């Protein structure tokens, strides 16, 4: 199935029904099942393992951070391996840490698979025509989403400008903070101009609008949502069957 031909609204709904069950239980089995479904389904949906690894690498690097905090400050139960002040490393906290780390991957990687190539304009068409969202909200959201792609371009332009002026420096932390502040200023200026331009063109008026592109919901969209819903429910069912289901980690 090529996701490019699937309505973006269906892809968003599919992501919600697939990942929401993972919020019910904090256990290792349900997270592993969801992660396995993502890895198996990625090439079927047109996302190669190379692309999945490249885009998912930041998530893989961030996952241990959540696991470390849970290992230190999770509810202490079972055998205690390490203790200092409020930090207790026990059997329960280590189990929760492993579940959280895998769960971060199980929630983050489907976002890359389902929403990695989504078109903001097509998503706006679907939100307004299929879900009947207010046109003013949809147009503002689409305009903001399209501007996100300019952040990387602005960052590169600022980096080159600083290097030309001899302001590159060797302190990476200070340079990153300075450039982040500059990027924030550029974003605020661009947002103000965009809001003024949209208001001048009548986007603020509550009037009936037409759409240049028709957003459709067909069999492919229904199939994608149904498969993701079954996969999400299957992860919880298998966790209950294995006896590892823990409602909210309790």
GIPE-V641555 format. One record per residue. N is the residue number from 1. RES is the residue in one small letter. D_CENTER is the distance of its C-alpha to the mean C-alpha in Angstrom with 2 decimals. Layout:
n/res/d_center
N/RES/D_CENTER
N/RES/D_CENTER
This chain:
n/res/d_center
1/x/21.25
2/x/20.04
3/x/16.80
4/x/18.19
5/x/20.75
6/x/18.55
7/x/17.90
8/x/14.39
9/x/14.92
10/x/15.57
11/x/12.39
12/x/10.41
13/x/13.05
14/x/12.97
15/x/9.39
16/x/10.62
17/x/13.90
18/x/12.75
19/x/10.57
20/x/12.62
21/x/15.69
22/x/14.23
23/x/14.51
24/x/18.18
25/x/19.44
26/x/18.94
27/x/20.72
28/x/20.54
29/x/21.64
30/x/19.01
31/x/16.22
32/x/18.32
33/x/18.92
34/x/15.32
35/x/14.69
36/x/17.93
37/x/17.05
38/x/13.96
39/x/16.27
40/x/19.07
41/x/17.33
42/x/15.58
43/x/18.98
44/x/20.07
45/x/17.31
46/x/18.26
47/x/15.90
48/x/18.29
49/x/18.01
50/x/18.72
51/x/15.78
52/x/13.47
53/x/15.16
54/x/15.16
55/x/11.52
56/x/10.64
57/x/13.49
58/x/11.90
59/x/9.93
60/x/13.38
61/x/15.14
62/x/13.27
63/x/13.64
64/x/17.42
65/x/17.25
66/x/16.04
67/x/18.62
68/x/21.39
69/x/21.11
70/x/21.22
71/x/24.12
72/x/26.05
73/x/25.53
74/x/24.80
75/x/27.58
76/x/30.59
77/x/32.14
78/x/34.26
79/x/35.63
80/x/34.96
81/x/34.55
82/x/34.05
83/x/34.53
84/x/34.77
85/x/34.67
86/x/31.69
87/x/30.03
88/x/30.95
89/x/29.86
90/x/30.85
91/x/30.29
92/x/28.01
93/x/25.88
94/x/25.54
95/x/24.55
96/x/21.87
97/x/20.66
98/x/20.44
99/x/18.63
100/x/16.00
101/x/15.49
102/x/15.19
103/x/12.96
104/x/10.34
105/x/10.63
106/x/10.92
107/x/7.65
108/x/5.65
109/x/8.03
110/x/7.98
111/x/4.78
112/x/7.13
113/x/10.04
114/x/9.64
115/x/7.99
116/x/9.09
117/x/12.45
118/x/12.14
119/x/14.98
120/x/14.74
121/x/18.41
122/x/18.27
123/x/15.46
124/x/17.80
125/x/20.70
126/x/19.17
127/x/18.17
128/x/21.72
129/x/23.74
130/x/22.21
131/x/20.67
132/x/23.31
133/x/21.29
134/x/23.61
135/x/24.08
136/x/24.12
137/x/20.66
138/x/19.31
139/x/21.18
140/x/20.08
141/x/16.37
142/x/16.90
143/x/19.08
144/x/16.66
145/x/13.84
146/x/16.58
147/x/17.64
148/x/14.46
149/x/15.70
150/x/18.87
151/x/17.61
152/x/18.00
153/x/21.36
154/x/22.48
155/x/21.66
156/x/23.73
157/x/26.48
158/x/26.79
159/x/26.95
160/x/29.75
161/x/31.55
162/x/31.65
163/x/32.95
164/x/35.65
165/x/36.76
166/x/36.92
167/x/34.27
168/x/31.95
169/x/33.35
170/x/32.64
171/x/30.66
172/x/27.04
173/x/25.75
174/x/27.97
175/x/27.12
176/x/23.35
177/x/24.01
178/x/26.43
179/x/24.25
180/x/21.30
181/x/23.85
182/x/25.14
183/x/21.76
184/x/21.39
185/x/24.90
186/x/24.24
187/x/21.20
188/x/23.42
189/x/26.26
190/x/24.36
191/x/22.86
192/x/26.42
193/x/27.90
194/x/25.42
195/x/26.11
196/x/29.83
197/x/29.83
198/x/28.06
199/x/30.51
200/x/33.42
201/x/32.52
202/x/32.51
203/x/28.85
204/x/29.57
205/x/32.13
206/x/31.54
207/x/32.95
208/x/32.38
209/x/30.48
210/x/30.54
211/x/27.98
212/x/28.80
213/x/26.53
214/x/26.57
215/x/23.38
216/x/24.30
217/x/23.20
218/x/25.00
219/x/25.37
220/x/22.52
221/x/20.03
222/x/21.81
223/x/21.91
224/x/18.20
225/x/17.43
226/x/20.42
227/x/19.60
228/x/16.08
229/x/17.80
230/x/20.53
231/x/18.38
232/x/16.54
233/x/20.02
234/x/21.58
235/x/19.61
236/x/21.05
237/x/24.43
238/x/24.80
239/x/23.95
240/x/26.65
241/x/29.03
242/x/28.71
243/x/29.29
244/x/26.22
245/x/24.55
246/x/24.19
247/x/23.22
248/x/20.89
249/x/22.43
250/x/25.92
